Amino acid sequence: MYTLKGIEVMQTQLSQFIKMKRKQAGMKQEDLSFAAGVGLRFVRELEQGKPT
C-alpha cells in the first residue's frame, strides 16, 4: 500500500516522464492531445501533476 506521500511522488515522476517523452518526440502539448485523443486541458493538467 502506498502512503499519500508515495502517491504524490509517483504522480510527479509520471508527470515528468510524460513531459520529457513529449519533448523528446518534438511535440507540443497540442500535438500530444490530438495524437492521444484527449483534450489539451487534460494534457496540461497531467503534466502539472494534477491528482485527478
DAPE-V706351 format. One record per backbone hydrogen bond with DSSP energy under -0.5 kcal/mol. CO is the residue of the C=O (numbers start at 1). NH is the residue of the N-H. Records with the same first field share a line. If there is no record, write none. Layout:
CO = NH ; NH
This chain:
3 = 7
4 = 8
5 = 9
6 = 10
7 = 11
8 = 12
9 = 13
10 = 14
11 = 15
12 = 16
13 = 17
14 = 18
15 = 19
16 = 20
17 = 21
18 = 22
19 = 23
20 = 24
21 = 25
22 = 27
23 = 26
28 = 32
29 = 33
30 = 34
31 = 35
32 = 36
33 = 37 ; 38
39 = 43
40 = 44
41 = 45
42 = 46
43 = 47
44 = 48
45 = 50
46 = 49
